[in-house]
Amino acid sequence: MDYKKIAEIISTSKKKTPAKVYIQGNFKEENFKDKGFQAFGEGRFWILIGDYPLIERWVKKNREKIKDHFVDITARYSALSLLDLRKVEARIEPGAIVREGARIGKDCIVMMGAVINIGAEVGEKTMVDMNAVVGARAIIGKNCHIGAGAVVAGVLEPPSKKPVIIENNVFIGANAVVLEGVKIGRESVVAAGAVVLEDVPPGVVVAGVPASVKRRVEDISQKEKIAIVKSLRNHG
């Protein structure tokens, strides 16, 4: 998805404050009809789901009939909802945030606390580990590992910047940072904590701040440290 399309989606979307409001009070289904939000329950107990200003208006109007209520707001003036995970053939762990407009390949793993922004693409059987961030429009290939706390920079502003491209079978170490416009060649390794400012050729290991080439991947004595465990990618 190009930046113009993303900018259009964000600028034209109705900003919402998604909420769940738990109500105690004797109501019927017709009390909630055509109010702009959903209502679930019967008799004395109801759950109202939708944009909070609409629900708040109803609550104020019916305050005398409400014995008690509790408000659970999950975001404020949000421009984008989260991706509908029913459509994703991948393992998405609790606490991961995948925004609408992202693409998640089959048999991926997205771990707790990871964030994948609008327009990002994650290839088949890639793992995005705990608290990693995949920014807007970033493109990650197949069979990659994005380590815990790593940042793959997104690009919305300035629009002239190219997105990050990470090719197939790349291993990004924990807390590494890959900046805007950088391309990581296939089967390369970015060491933990590295900050990558320039393109990385295929099949090399880069490390440091700023990152530079240290050796070829085939020279790593303990290759099991960067092995991709295929069995983990099967979401069953």
Helices and strands as residue ranges (DSSP letters): H 3-12, E 18-24, G 29-32, E 38-42, E 45-51, H 52-61, G 63-65, E 68-73, G 85-87, E 91-92, E 97-98, E 103-104, E 109-110, E 115-116, E 121-122, E 127-128, E 133-134, E 139-140, E 145-146, E 151-152, E 165-166, E 171-172, E 177-178, E 183-184, E 189-190, E 195-196, E 204-207, E 212-216, G 217-219, G 223-226, G 230-233
